[in-house]
């Protein structure tokens, strides 16, 4: 039995419009993007994501962190894209120009721009509309401009868009931010190359080894996404605090499986065997037991040859 009746996407968007009219505003930004503003307190969180992902996957069908943000008395401006647009659209650019010119962001004591991957790129570039903002970027891209990032082989669908006009090159757009918190996996080569383009004393980089590109979803499973966001919002996040939070990865099945796949590709059977034994000492795991047997066989074969 389903907890709530199914809504068509049209009905769902009508509901968002009602929420916006009642608590802030809801605005269609051309055919590809929408914005929902919910006013609460003097801290504003600006988020970016794919609208269809919200409709299909979010439990409450609200922009990321709606309950998390509003329950803390923060205001929220949620930008949603109908496709993988990277928010490269004049209607979106005009929207942020207008908010800046009208002094919208000056109404708040603290403004935070947040996003992951495509959303992280958008958070970085549009933060320039609110100088002094805090920016939280998880696995961001600096640009998809082929003249600058010809080495970027992903996101082919978005390559054709213009990354050289307003709000274009993310490392330049965050120059007036108060702080930029950038999270990435240095072992994910393309993400590391984008991260290297962000520079400055106000750019704080946190290395999330063995977490791949989908860091935010892994953090959700680990239960650390909200503490990380809260620390960045409060301005209290430090390297020591972050890496202490990251210790929870050791008990997270998804991280353990990703570590298993990484170690299997490293041709180091003794290290693989030690890791499998450590996991199996905590829980049952047929994949780890199978990998352990294979590693022990390889070790025995090697020892026999010596």
N, C-alpha and C positions, 0 to 999 in steps of 0.2 A: 504494500500500500504506500502511495506517495504522500509525503507530508503536505504538499501544496499542489493546487491544480496547475496544469501546464498552461503557460502563456505563449501566445505567438510572439515573435520578435516585435511586431508592431504594437501589440498590447503592452509588452514590457517597456518599450521606449515611451509609450504614452504615460506609463506609470512614473518613469524617470522625469518626464516633463512636469507631472503633477508635484513630485517631490521638489524639483527645482523652483516651481512657481510658489510653493509653500515655504520653502526654507532658504532660498537663494536665487538661483536661476539655472535654466537648462537652455542650451543654445546649440543649434545645428550649424556647424562650420563648413558649409558647402556639402557636397554629397558624401564625403569620405570620413568626416570627423564630427564628434560632438563633445560638448563640455557640460559638466554638471558641477555646480557650486552649492555647497551646503555650509551655511554660516553658523559657527558656534563661538569659539573664543578668539583670542588675539594671536594664536599660532596658526599659520596656514600651511597645509601640506598639499603640494601640487603633484599629482601622479599621472603617469602615462601608460596606457596599455591598449591591447587589441579588443575592441568592443565585442566582436563575436566570441572571443575567449571568455569574456565576462559573462555573456549570455549563456554560453554552453557549459562552463565549468565552475563558475563561482557559486557557492552554496546559496548566497542571498541575492545573487545576480546584481550585485552592486560593484562599483569600481573598487580596485584593490584597497583593502584596509578600511573600508567605510566604517564598519563597526569599531575597529581598532582605533581609528582616528577620532571619530565623533565621541566615543566613550571616554576619551581623555579630555574632552572639551575643546578639541582643536577644530578649526575649520578645514574644509577640504575642497579642492578644485580638481576634479577628475577628468582628464582628457582621454578620449577613447577613439581609436582608429578602426574603421570598418575593414581594413585590409593591412597588409604589410607595407605601409606607406612611408615609414620613418618620419612621418609628420611633415613631409616636404610638400607643403601646400600653401598657396598664397592666402587662403582663407584663415588658416591657422596662424600664419605670420601676422596677418592684419589683426587678428584677435589679440595677440600678445602685444602688438604695437598699441592697440587701443587701451588695453588694461594698464600699460605703462603710462600712457599719456593722460589717462583719467585719474592716475594716482591710486589705482586699486590696491597695489601691493603695499603702499604706504599706510594703509589702514591697519596693518598687522605689525605686532612687535617683532615677530620672527616668521620668516618665510623659508620653507624647505621644499626643494624639488627632488623628487624620487622617481627612479625607474630602473628596469633591468633590460639589458640587451637593447632592442629598438627603443624601449622606454627610457633607458639610461642615456642614449644619445639625445633624445628629445629633452630630458631633464637638464642635461648639460647646456644645450644650445639656448633653450628658452629661459634659463636662469638669468641670462643677460638682461632680460626685461625687468629684473628685480635686483639691482646691484646690492651687494651685502647679504644675499641669500646663502643658505647652506645647501649643498648639492650632494645627494647620495646616489652613486652610480654603481650598479652591479653588472659586471661584464659589458662595459659600454663599447661603442664604436666611436672613433674620433671623426670619421667621415666615411662615406662610401664612394666618394669622388674617385673615378678611375685614374685620374691624373696624379693623385696623391697616394691612394691605397690600391694600386694595381695588384698587390699581393693578396688582397682580400678575395677569396674564392667563394664565399658564402653569399646568400641574400641576392642572388642574381636578379630576382624579380624587381628589386628596388634600385638596381644600378642606373636605370635610365633617368631617374629623378635628378633634379638640380640641387647640388650641394655647395654651390658657390655664391648664391645670392644671400638674402637676409638669413640670419640664424643658421649659418652654414657649417663652419669648422669648429667642432666642439672644444678643442683645447684653447682656442682664442675666446670663445664665448664665455668661459668660466673665469676669465681674468679678473672680473670685478666681484666674484663671489667671496664671501668671508671665509668659507672652508669648503673643500671638495673631498668627500670620502669615497675613494675608488677601490672597489673590491674585484679581484680577478684571480684566475688560476695561472701562475707563471709557466706551468707545464702545457697549457693550451696555447700553442704558438701564436695563432692569429689574435687571440684576446690579449696576449702579452705585448704584441706589436702595437695594438691600439693603445694600450695602457701607457706604453713608453712615450707616446706623443703628448701626454698630459704632464705638464711640468710647472713648477712653482712651489714656493715655500708653503702656500696654503693648500696644496694638493697632498692629501694623506693617502698613501697606497697600502692596502692590506692584501697580503698574498694568501690565497685560499688553495693550497696545494692539493692536487688529486680530486678536485671538486668539479672540474670541467667547466662547461659554459653555463649550465643550468644551476647556478649556485643558489638563487633565491628559492627555488622549489625544494632543494635539498635542505636549506636552512629551515623551511617550514616543517619538514619532517623532524629535524633536530630540535625544534622549538627555540631557535635563536634569532629568527628574523625580527621579531618584535623587540627583544632586548637590544639588538644592534641598532634598529631605527631609533629607539628611545635614547640610546647613548649619543647618537649623532645629533638628534634634535636638542638634547640638553647640553651638548658641547662637552660631554664628559668622556667620550670614547677615546681610549688610549690603546696602543698596541698590546699592552699587557692584558687589559680587560678583554679585548677582542680575541686574542689567542687563547685566553682562558675559556671563553664561551665556545671556541672551536673544538675544545677537547671532547665535547659531546659527540663529535663525529665518530669516535671510536665505537660507540654503541649503536650506531645507526645502520640498519641493514643495507640501505642503498649505497652508503659510502663504503661499507665493507665489500660489497660486490664490485664496486668500481675499483677499489684497491686490488681486489683479486684479479680482475682483468688486466690491470696495469702490471702487476707482478708476473702474471703468466706471460706477458710479452717481453719481459726483461731478461729471460734466460738465466735466472738466478734461483735454482730449485731450493737451495738451503734457506734463503730468505722467504721464499714462497711457503715452504713447509712451516717455518716459525710463525708466519702470519696466520696460516690456517689453524695451527694448534691453538694460537691465542684466541681466535674467534670461536673455535669449537669448545674451548674451556668455558665460554660464557653462554653459548646457546647451541641448539642443534642446527645443522646446515649441510644438507646433502651435497651442494655444490662445493663447499669447502672440504668435505670429507673426500670427495672424488679427486679434487685438485691435490689434496695432501697425499693420497695414494700415488698419483702420477708423479708428484715431486719426489717422494721417497723411492720410487722405482728408478728415477733418473739418477738420484744420488747413489743408490746401490750400484747401478751400472757403472757410474763414474769411479766409485771406490774400487770396484772389481778390476778395472783397467789399470789402476795405479800399481 
